[in-house]
Amino acid sequence: MAAPSSPTRWLNGLVLIAFGWLAVLLELAPLNEEAGALPAPDLLFCVCAYFALRRPTGTPAVLVGLMGLVRDLISGGPVGLGALTLLAGVETVRSVSETIRRRGLAAELLMIAIASVGMIALNVLALVVTFSPIPDIMQLVLRAAGTLGAYVLIYLFMRFIMRVRDDAWRDRSLSSGAG
Amino acid sequence: MARDRGDIGKEFGRLVSRALMVAFVLICVVLFALWRADNPRIERMRMMIADWASPSMELTSGPLSAGADMIEDFENFTRVYEQNKSLRREIQRLRAWREQAQQLERENAQLRALNNLKLGDRVGYVAGEVIADSGSPFAQSVLINIGAFDGVSDGAAAVDGEGLVGRVVGVGDRATRVLLLTDFSSRVPVKVLPSGRRAILTGEGVDAPRLSFLEAMAGVAPGDRVMTTGDGGVFPPDLLVGNVAVIGETGARVQIRADYERLEFVRILRYRPSTEISTPGGLVIPAPETAGALEEDPLE
Protein backbone atom coordinates (compact mmCIF):
# COMPACT_ATOMS: atom_id res chain seq x y z
CA MET A 1 0.00 0.00 0.00
CA ALA A 2 1.37 3.37 -1.00
CA ALA A 3 1.70 5.80 1.90
CA PRO A 4 -0.60 8.79 1.42
CA SER A 5 0.96 12.19 0.89
CA SER A 6 1.19 14.71 3.72
CA PRO A 7 -1.78 16.93 2.64
CA THR A 8 -3.95 13.80 2.28
CA ARG A 9 -3.00 12.70 5.77
CA TRP A 10 -3.90 16.13 7.16
CA LEU A 11 -7.20 16.04 5.29
CA ASN A 12 -7.91 12.56 6.65
CA GLY A 13 -7.15 13.83 10.15
CA LEU A 14 -9.53 16.78 9.74
CA VAL A 15 -12.31 14.54 8.42
CA LEU A 16 -11.78 12.21 11.39
CA ILE A 17 -11.97 15.14 13.83
CA ALA A 18 -15.18 16.40 12.21
CA PHE A 19 -16.92 13.03 12.34
CA GLY A 20 -15.51 12.26 15.79
CA TRP A 21 -16.82 15.55 17.20
CA LEU A 22 -20.23 14.92 15.63
CA ALA A 23 -20.22 11.45 17.22
CA VAL A 24 -19.44 12.95 20.65
CA LEU A 25 -22.22 15.53 20.30
CA LEU A 26 -24.76 12.87 19.30
CA GLU A 27 -23.62 10.57 22.10
CA LEU A 28 -24.05 13.29 24.73
CA ALA A 29 -27.37 14.63 23.43
CA PRO A 30 -29.80 14.81 26.35
CA LEU A 31 -32.66 12.45 25.49
CA ASN A 32 -33.40 10.61 28.74
CA GLU A 33 -31.59 11.21 32.05
CA GLU A 34 -33.03 8.25 33.95
CA ALA A 35 -30.33 5.98 35.37
CA GLY A 36 -32.13 2.91 34.03
CA ALA A 37 -32.67 4.33 30.54
CA LEU A 38 -31.03 2.72 27.51
CA PRO A 39 -27.39 3.91 27.51
CA ALA A 40 -26.00 5.73 24.50
CA PRO A 41 -23.73 3.62 22.24
CA ASP A 42 -20.03 4.41 21.97
CA LEU A 43 -20.32 6.34 18.69
CA LEU A 44 -16.80 7.79 18.92
CA PHE A 45 -15.34 4.27 18.98
CA CYS A 46 -17.48 3.32 15.97
CA VAL A 47 -16.22 6.29 13.93
CA CYS A 48 -12.56 5.83 14.96
CA ALA A 49 -12.67 2.08 14.30
CA TYR A 50 -14.23 2.62 10.86
CA PHE A 51 -11.47 5.08 9.95
CA ALA A 52 -8.70 2.96 11.49
CA LEU A 53 -9.77 0.01 9.33
CA ARG A 54 -9.96 2.02 6.11
CA ARG A 55 -7.44 4.82 6.61
CA PRO A 56 -4.89 3.32 9.02
CA THR A 57 -2.26 5.98 8.27
CA GLY A 58 -4.79 8.82 8.38
CA THR A 59 -6.02 7.87 11.86
CA PRO A 60 -3.24 8.85 14.28
CA ALA A 61 -3.49 7.13 17.65
CA VAL A 62 -2.79 10.35 19.56
CA LEU A 63 -5.66 12.09 17.77
CA VAL A 64 -8.00 9.22 18.71
CA GLY A 65 -6.84 9.44 22.32
CA LEU A 66 -7.27 13.23 22.43
CA MET A 67 -10.84 12.96 21.18
CA GLY A 68 -11.50 10.34 23.85
CA LEU A 69 -10.04 12.65 26.50
CA VAL A 70 -12.24 15.57 25.41
CA ARG A 71 -15.28 13.28 25.60
CA ASP A 72 -14.26 12.12 29.09
CA LEU A 73 -13.98 15.73 30.24
CA ILE A 74 -17.32 16.83 28.83
CA SER A 75 -19.28 13.75 29.86
CA GLY A 76 -18.37 13.84 33.56
CA GLY A 77 -17.15 10.23 33.60
CA PRO A 78 -13.77 8.91 34.78
CA VAL A 79 -11.24 11.23 33.14
CA GLY A 80 -8.50 9.51 31.14
CA LEU A 81 -9.93 6.03 31.51
CA GLY A 82 -12.34 6.39 28.59
CA ALA A 83 -9.53 7.78 26.43
CA LEU A 84 -7.19 4.90 27.27
CA THR A 85 -9.78 2.20 26.63
CA LEU A 86 -10.82 3.89 23.37
CA LEU A 87 -7.18 3.95 22.30
CA ALA A 88 -6.76 0.28 23.22
CA GLY A 89 -9.93 -0.68 21.34
CA VAL A 90 -9.06 1.23 18.16
CA GLU A 91 -5.46 -0.01 18.15
CA THR A 92 -6.68 -3.61 18.54
CA VAL A 93 -8.98 -3.18 15.55
CA ARG A 94 -6.18 -1.49 13.57
CA SER A 95 -3.74 -4.32 14.32
CA VAL A 96 -6.00 -6.83 12.53
CA SER A 97 -7.19 -4.49 9.78
CA GLU A 98 -5.50 -6.47 6.97
CA THR A 99 -7.12 -9.75 8.07
CA ILE A 100 -10.52 -8.08 8.47
CA ARG A 101 -10.29 -6.58 4.98
CA ARG A 102 -9.74 -10.05 3.54
CA ARG A 103 -12.54 -11.70 5.52
CA GLY A 104 -15.31 -9.11 4.91
CA LEU A 105 -18.07 -7.42 6.91
CA ALA A 106 -18.92 -10.35 9.21
CA ALA A 107 -15.33 -10.45 10.50
CA GLU A 108 -15.37 -6.68 10.90
CA LEU A 109 -18.53 -6.80 13.03
CA LEU A 110 -17.13 -9.67 15.09
CA MET A 111 -13.97 -7.67 15.77
CA ILE A 112 -15.99 -4.57 16.71
CA ALA A 113 -18.05 -6.67 19.15
CA ILE A 114 -14.92 -8.17 20.72
CA ALA A 115 -13.22 -4.77 21.01
CA SER A 116 -16.36 -3.18 22.45
CA VAL A 117 -16.73 -5.83 25.16
CA GLY A 118 -12.98 -5.67 25.84
CA MET A 119 -13.13 -1.90 26.33
CA ILE A 120 -15.95 -2.23 28.84
CA ALA A 121 -14.07 -5.02 30.65
CA LEU A 122 -10.97 -2.80 30.86
CA ASN A 123 -13.08 0.07 32.21
CA VAL A 124 -14.62 -2.15 34.89
CA LEU A 125 -11.24 -3.65 35.79
CA ALA A 126 -9.69 -0.19 36.27
CA LEU A 127 -12.63 0.89 38.41
CA VAL A 128 -12.41 -2.25 40.55
CA VAL A 129 -8.66 -1.83 41.06
CA THR A 130 -9.13 1.78 42.16
CA PHE A 131 -12.11 0.94 44.43
CA SER A 132 -14.43 3.13 42.35
CA PRO A 133 -18.17 2.40 42.10
CA ILE A 134 -19.13 0.20 39.14
CA PRO A 135 -22.28 0.78 37.07
CA ASP A 136 -24.99 -1.85 36.64
CA ILE A 137 -23.59 -4.72 34.54
CA MET A 138 -26.80 -4.93 32.50
CA GLN A 139 -26.32 -1.28 31.47
CA LEU A 140 -22.79 -2.07 30.30
CA VAL A 141 -23.97 -5.09 28.30
CA LEU A 142 -26.66 -2.94 26.68
CA ARG A 143 -24.04 -0.31 25.82
CA ALA A 144 -21.85 -2.92 24.11
CA ALA A 145 -24.84 -4.26 22.16
CA GLY A 146 -25.88 -0.72 21.23
CA THR A 147 -22.35 0.03 20.01
CA LEU A 148 -22.43 -2.96 17.68
CA GLY A 149 -25.82 -1.88 16.32
CA ALA A 150 -24.62 1.70 15.89
CA TYR A 151 -21.51 0.46 14.01
CA VAL A 152 -23.72 -1.10 11.34
CA LEU A 153 -25.51 2.22 10.88
CA ILE A 154 -22.24 4.16 10.81
CA TYR A 155 -20.81 1.66 8.30
CA LEU A 156 -23.79 2.21 5.97
CA PHE A 157 -23.69 6.00 6.46
CA MET A 158 -19.95 6.33 5.87
CA ARG A 159 -19.77 3.89 2.98
CA PHE A 160 -22.86 4.76 0.96
CA ILE A 161 -23.67 8.36 1.91
CA MET A 162 -20.33 9.95 2.85
CA ARG A 163 -18.38 7.68 0.46
CA VAL A 164 -15.51 7.09 2.89
CA ARG A 165 -13.97 4.05 1.26
CA ASP A 166 -11.02 1.78 1.75
CA ASP A 167 -7.67 3.53 1.04
CA ALA A 168 -5.80 0.29 0.42
CA TRP A 169 -8.44 -0.95 -1.99
CA ARG A 170 -8.24 2.33 -3.93
CA ASP A 171 -4.45 2.20 -3.93
CA ARG A 172 -4.52 -1.38 -5.26
CA SER A 173 -6.93 -0.49 -8.05
CA LEU A 174 -4.85 2.55 -8.96
CA SER A 175 -1.62 0.58 -9.08
CA SER A 176 -3.19 -2.22 -11.14
CA GLY A 177 -4.61 0.42 -13.49
CA ALA A 178 -1.17 2.03 -13.85
CA GLY A 179 0.50 -1.36 -14.34
CA MET B 1 21.81 8.76 -0.13
CA ALA B 2 18.36 10.31 -0.61
CA ARG B 3 16.83 6.98 0.28
CA ASP B 4 18.92 6.86 3.49
CA ARG B 5 17.65 10.32 4.39
CA GLY B 6 14.09 9.16 3.77
CA ASP B 7 14.61 6.10 6.00
CA ILE B 8 16.06 8.27 8.76
CA GLY B 9 13.11 10.65 8.46
CA LYS B 10 10.65 7.76 8.71
CA GLU B 11 12.49 6.30 11.68
CA PHE B 12 12.51 9.70 13.38
CA GLY B 13 8.76 10.10 12.71
CA ARG B 14 8.11 6.68 14.22
CA LEU B 15 10.14 7.55 17.32
CA VAL B 16 8.29 10.85 17.77
CA SER B 17 4.89 9.21 17.44
CA ARG B 18 5.90 6.52 19.97
CA ALA B 19 7.12 9.16 22.41
CA LEU B 20 3.87 11.07 21.96
CA MET B 21 1.88 7.91 22.64
CA VAL B 22 3.81 7.16 25.83
CA ALA B 23 3.41 10.78 27.00
CA PHE B 24 -0.32 10.66 26.25
CA VAL B 25 -0.81 7.40 28.15
CA LEU B 26 1.07 8.84 31.15
CA ILE B 27 -1.05 12.01 31.07
CA CYS B 28 -4.23 9.91 31.00
CA VAL B 29 -3.04 7.82 33.97
CA VAL B 30 -2.24 10.98 35.96
CA LEU B 31 -5.63 12.52 35.08
CA PHE B 32 -7.40 9.33 36.13
CA ALA B 33 -5.55 9.36 39.47
CA LEU B 34 -6.51 13.02 39.97
CA TRP B 35 -10.16 12.22 39.11
CA ARG B 36 -10.17 9.39 41.63
CA ALA B 37 -8.75 11.71 44.28
CA ASP B 38 -11.53 14.25 43.57
CA ASN B 39 -8.99 16.91 42.67
CA PRO B 40 -10.72 20.27 41.94
CA ARG B 41 -8.39 20.86 38.97
CA ILE B 42 -10.26 18.15 37.05
CA GLU B 43 -13.57 19.96 37.49
CA ARG B 44 -11.96 23.23 36.35
CA MET B 45 -10.63 21.47 33.23
CA ARG B 46 -14.06 19.99 32.59
CA MET B 47 -15.74 23.38 32.76
CA MET B 48 -13.09 24.97 30.51
CA ILE B 49 -13.83 22.38 27.82
CA ALA B 50 -17.59 22.62 28.45
CA ASP B 51 -17.48 26.42 28.02
CA TRP B 52 -15.70 25.98 24.71
CA ALA B 53 -18.04 23.23 23.51
CA SER B 54 -21.36 24.58 24.77
CA PRO B 55 -22.35 26.50 21.57
CA SER B 56 -22.00 23.41 19.37
CA MET B 57 -23.74 21.23 21.99
CA GLU B 58 -26.68 23.65 22.03
CA LEU B 59 -26.85 23.43 18.25
CA THR B 60 -27.04 19.62 18.32
CA SER B 61 -29.23 19.13 21.36
CA GLY B 62 -32.00 21.43 20.04
CA PRO B 63 -32.93 19.48 16.88
CA LEU B 64 -32.43 16.11 18.59
CA SER B 65 -34.73 17.03 21.48
CA ALA B 66 -37.26 18.40 19.02
CA GLY B 67 -37.14 15.11 17.09
CA ALA B 68 -37.61 13.07 20.26
CA ASP B 69 -40.51 15.34 21.29
CA MET B 70 -42.15 14.92 17.88
CA ILE B 71 -42.05 11.13 18.21
CA GLU B 72 -43.50 11.35 21.70
CA ASP B 73 -46.15 13.84 20.57
CA PHE B 74 -47.18 11.49 17.78
CA GLU B 75 -47.57 8.68 20.30
CA ASN B 76 -49.69 10.99 22.47
CA PHE B 77 -51.78 12.01 19.47
CA THR B 78 -53.02 8.45 19.03
CA ARG B 79 -54.61 8.53 22.48
CA VAL B 80 -55.68 12.15 22.55
CA TYR B 81 -59.36 11.38 23.26
CA GLU B 82 -58.62 9.51 26.50
CA GLN B 83 -56.15 12.20 27.52
CA ASN B 84 -58.71 14.93 26.92
CA LYS B 85 -61.24 13.22 29.17
CA SER B 86 -58.74 12.65 31.98
CA LEU B 87 -57.48 16.26 31.72
CA ARG B 88 -61.04 17.60 32.09
CA ARG B 89 -61.48 15.56 35.24
CA GLU B 90 -58.11 16.82 36.51
CA ILE B 91 -59.12 20.46 35.85
CA GLN B 92 -62.33 20.04 37.87
CA ARG B 93 -60.37 18.57 40.75
CA LEU B 94 -57.71 21.30 40.62
CA ARG B 95 -60.35 24.07 40.62
CA ALA B 96 -61.61 22.80 43.96
CA TRP B 97 -58.04 22.71 45.25
CA ARG B 98 -57.38 26.25 44.03
CA GLU B 99 -60.35 27.60 46.00
CA GLN B 100 -59.14 25.79 49.08
CA ALA B 101 -55.55 27.03 48.61
CA GLN B 102 -56.66 30.66 48.23
CA GLN B 103 -58.68 30.43 51.45
CA LEU B 104 -55.74 28.92 53.29
CA GLU B 105 -53.36 31.57 51.92
CA ARG B 106 -55.60 34.37 53.21
CA GLU B 107 -55.90 32.71 56.59
CA ASN B 108 -52.14 32.14 56.71
CA ALA B 109 -51.41 35.82 55.93
CA GLN B 110 -53.79 36.96 58.68
CA LEU B 111 -52.20 34.65 61.25
CA ARG B 112 -48.68 35.76 60.28
CA ALA B 113 -49.66 39.40 60.64
CA LEU B 114 -51.10 38.68 64.09
CA ASN B 115 -47.90 36.92 65.20
CA ASN B 116 -45.55 39.58 63.73
CA LEU B 117 -43.62 36.70 62.16
CA LYS B 118 -40.32 37.35 60.37
CA LEU B 119 -40.16 35.26 57.19
CA GLY B 120 -36.96 33.76 55.83
CA ASP B 121 -35.30 35.21 52.72
CA ARG B 122 -36.92 34.36 49.44
CA VAL B 123 -34.96 31.98 47.25
CA GLY B 124 -34.07 33.40 43.83
CA TYR B 125 -33.32 31.32 40.78
CA VAL B 126 -31.95 31.34 37.26
CA ALA B 127 -33.25 28.91 34.62
CA GLY B 128 -31.26 27.16 31.90
CA GLU B 129 -31.61 24.52 29.22
CA VAL B 130 -30.05 21.05 29.39
CA ILE B 131 -27.59 20.77 26.49
CA ALA B 132 -25.78 17.50 27.20
CA ASP B 133 -25.74 14.50 29.50
CA SER B 134 -23.07 12.00 30.50
CA GLY B 135 -23.96 9.59 27.67
CA SER B 136 -22.69 6.51 29.51
CA PRO B 137 -23.56 4.49 32.62
CA PHE B 138 -20.31 5.61 34.31
CA ALA B 139 -21.73 8.98 35.44
CA GLN B 140 -25.11 10.66 35.89
CA SER B 141 -24.81 14.37 35.23
CA VAL B 142 -26.08 17.02 32.84
CA LEU B 143 -24.65 20.20 31.35
CA ILE B 144 -26.73 23.38 31.37
CA ASN B 145 -26.26 26.45 29.17
CA ILE B 146 -25.92 28.97 32.03
CA GLY B 147 -22.85 29.67 34.12
CA ALA B 148 -21.03 32.13 36.35
CA PHE B 149 -22.05 35.02 34.04
CA ASP B 150 -25.67 34.25 34.97
CA GLY B 151 -24.97 34.13 38.69
CA VAL B 152 -24.71 30.35 39.17
CA SER B 153 -22.59 29.35 42.15
CA ASP B 154 -20.92 26.04 43.00
CA GLY B 155 -22.95 23.70 45.21
CA ALA B 156 -26.33 25.31 44.39
CA ALA B 157 -29.46 23.19 44.21
CA ALA B 158 -31.02 22.43 40.82
CA VAL B 159 -34.76 21.83 40.53
CA ASP B 160 -37.30 21.29 37.77
CA GLY B 161 -41.05 21.93 38.03
CA GLU B 162 -41.52 18.80 40.12
CA GLY B 163 -38.68 18.57 42.61
CA LEU B 164 -34.94 18.48 43.31
CA VAL B 165 -32.82 17.43 40.31
CA GLY B 166 -29.32 17.56 41.77
CA ARG B 167 -26.44 19.78 42.78
CA VAL B 168 -24.11 22.08 40.84
CA VAL B 169 -20.61 20.56 40.87
CA GLY B 170 -18.88 22.65 38.21
CA VAL B 171 -19.38 26.22 37.04
CA GLY B 172 -17.89 27.64 33.87
CA ASP B 173 -18.50 31.08 32.39
CA ARG B 174 -21.34 29.90 30.18
CA ALA B 175 -21.97 26.29 31.25
CA THR B 176 -22.77 24.46 34.46
CA ARG B 177 -22.55 20.78 35.35
CA VAL B 178 -25.26 19.38 37.60
CA LEU B 179 -24.70 16.07 39.39
CA LEU B 180 -27.97 14.13 39.38
CA LEU B 181 -29.34 12.51 42.54
CA THR B 182 -28.78 9.09 40.96
CA ASP B 183 -24.99 9.52 40.55
CA PHE B 184 -22.67 7.42 42.70
CA SER B 185 -21.16 10.57 44.24
CA SER B 186 -24.47 12.21 45.18
CA ARG B 187 -25.23 12.62 48.90
CA VAL B 188 -28.07 14.86 50.11
CA PRO B 189 -29.33 15.24 53.71
CA VAL B 190 -33.09 14.63 53.74
CA LYS B 191 -36.00 14.08 56.11
CA VAL B 192 -38.94 11.74 55.70
CA LEU B 193 -42.36 13.27 56.40
CA PRO B 194 -44.62 12.97 58.36
CA SER B 195 -42.33 11.02 60.75
CA GLY B 196 -39.52 13.60 60.47
CA ARG B 197 -36.82 10.87 60.38
CA ARG B 198 -33.54 12.15 58.99
CA ALA B 199 -31.34 10.32 56.48
CA ILE B 200 -28.81 10.77 53.68
CA LEU B 201 -30.06 10.22 50.14
CA THR B 202 -27.33 8.17 48.45
CA GLY B 203 -27.10 7.79 44.65
CA GLU B 204 -26.17 4.31 43.44
CA GLY B 205 -26.44 4.59 39.65
CA VAL B 206 -30.01 3.26 39.65
CA ASP B 207 -33.36 5.03 39.27
CA ALA B 208 -34.28 4.91 42.98
CA PRO B 209 -31.55 6.21 45.35
CA ARG B 210 -31.22 4.70 48.84
CA LEU B 211 -31.94 6.33 52.19
CA SER B 212 -28.70 5.74 54.12
CA PHE B 213 -28.22 6.34 57.85
CA LEU B 214 -31.98 6.43 58.41
CA GLU B 215 -32.49 7.09 62.13
CA ALA B 216 -35.11 4.36 62.48
CA MET B 217 -37.45 2.54 60.15
CA ALA B 218 -40.38 2.91 62.53
CA GLY B 219 -42.91 5.38 61.18
CA VAL B 220 -41.49 5.29 57.64
CA ALA B 221 -43.86 3.88 55.04
CA PRO B 222 -44.04 3.73 51.25
CA GLY B 223 -45.52 6.96 49.88
CA ASP B 224 -44.01 9.20 52.60
CA ARG B 225 -42.63 12.48 51.28
CA VAL B 226 -38.87 13.03 51.26
CA MET B 227 -37.67 16.66 51.59
CA THR B 228 -34.33 18.38 52.01
CA THR B 229 -33.37 19.29 55.57
CA GLY B 230 -31.21 22.30 54.74
CA ASP B 231 -28.46 20.92 57.01
CA GLY B 232 -25.09 22.35 56.06
CA GLY B 233 -26.65 25.47 54.55
CA VAL B 234 -26.03 24.34 50.96
CA PHE B 235 -29.61 23.49 49.96
CA PRO B 236 -32.70 25.36 51.13
CA PRO B 237 -34.83 23.32 53.53
CA ASP B 238 -38.12 21.70 52.48
CA LEU B 239 -37.38 21.16 48.79
CA LEU B 240 -39.36 18.17 47.57
CA VAL B 241 -37.11 15.27 46.60
CA GLY B 242 -39.58 12.42 46.11
CA ASN B 243 -41.51 9.69 47.88
CA VAL B 244 -40.43 6.55 49.69
CA ALA B 245 -40.92 3.82 47.08
CA VAL B 246 -39.92 0.54 48.70
CA ILE B 247 -38.69 -0.57 52.08
CA GLY B 248 -36.61 -3.73 51.89
CA GLU B 249 -33.88 -5.53 53.78
CA THR B 250 -31.24 -3.13 52.45
CA GLY B 251 -33.21 -0.08 53.57
CA ALA B 252 -35.65 2.32 51.94
CA ARG B 253 -35.46 3.60 48.38
CA VAL B 254 -36.83 6.86 47.05
CA GLN B 255 -38.76 7.48 43.86
CA ILE B 256 -37.41 10.83 42.68
CA ARG B 257 -40.09 13.38 41.81
CA ALA B 258 -38.04 15.30 39.22
CA ASP B 259 -38.82 14.21 35.67
CA TYR B 260 -35.50 12.77 34.52
CA GLU B 261 -37.11 11.28 31.44
CA ARG B 262 -37.85 14.71 29.96
CA LEU B 263 -35.39 17.01 31.65
CA GLU B 264 -35.30 20.02 29.35
CA PHE B 265 -35.16 23.05 31.63
CA VAL B 266 -33.61 23.32 35.07
CA ARG B 267 -33.73 26.09 37.67
CA ILE B 268 -30.61 26.78 39.69
CA LEU B 269 -31.51 28.22 43.08
CA ARG B 270 -29.69 31.21 44.55
CA TYR B 271 -29.93 30.51 48.23
CA ARG B 272 -28.16 31.99 51.20
CA PRO B 273 -29.22 31.01 54.74
CA SER B 274 -30.83 34.05 56.41
CA THR B 275 -29.14 33.48 59.78
CA GLU B 276 -25.64 32.19 60.32
CA ILE B 277 -24.66 31.20 63.85
CA SER B 278 -20.88 31.48 63.90
CA THR B 279 -20.15 32.74 67.45
CA PRO B 280 -21.22 31.39 70.84
CA GLY B 281 -24.13 33.14 72.51
CA GLY B 282 -23.73 35.50 75.50
CA LEU B 283 -24.65 32.77 77.98
CA VAL B 284 -21.73 30.59 76.95
CA ILE B 285 -18.65 31.09 79.15
CA PRO B 286 -15.73 32.43 77.04
CA ALA B 287 -12.58 30.34 76.58
CA PRO B 288 -9.81 30.91 79.23
CA GLU B 289 -7.53 32.91 76.86
CA THR B 290 -10.37 35.26 75.96
CA ALA B 291 -11.32 35.64 79.62
CA GLY B 292 -7.71 36.48 80.54
CA ALA B 293 -7.46 39.05 77.77
CA LEU B 294 -10.66 40.72 78.97
CA GLU B 295 -9.32 40.99 82.51
CA GLU B 296 -6.05 42.58 81.36
CA ASP B 297 -7.79 45.13 79.15
CA PRO B 298 -6.67 48.58 80.54
CA LEU B 299 -9.87 50.26 79.39
CA GLU B 300 -12.02 48.02 81.59
Interface residues (C-beta under 8 A of the other chain):
Chain A: W21 L25 L26 E27 L28 A29 P30 L31 N32 E33 E34 A35 G36 A37 P39 A40 D42 P60 A61 V62 G65 L66 L69 V70 L73 I74 S75 G76 G77 P78 V79 G80 L81 G82 A83 L84 L87 N123 A126 T130 S132 P133 P135 D136 Q139 L140 R143
Chain B: S17 L20 M21 F24 V25 I27 C28 V29 V30 L31 F32 L34 W35 R36 I42 M45 R46 I49 A50 A53 S56 M57 T60 S61 L64 S65 A68 V130 I131 A132 D133 S134 G135 S136 P137 F138 A139 Q140 S141 V142 L143 R177 L179 L180 T182 F184 E204 G205 V206 D207 Y260 E261 R262 L263 E264
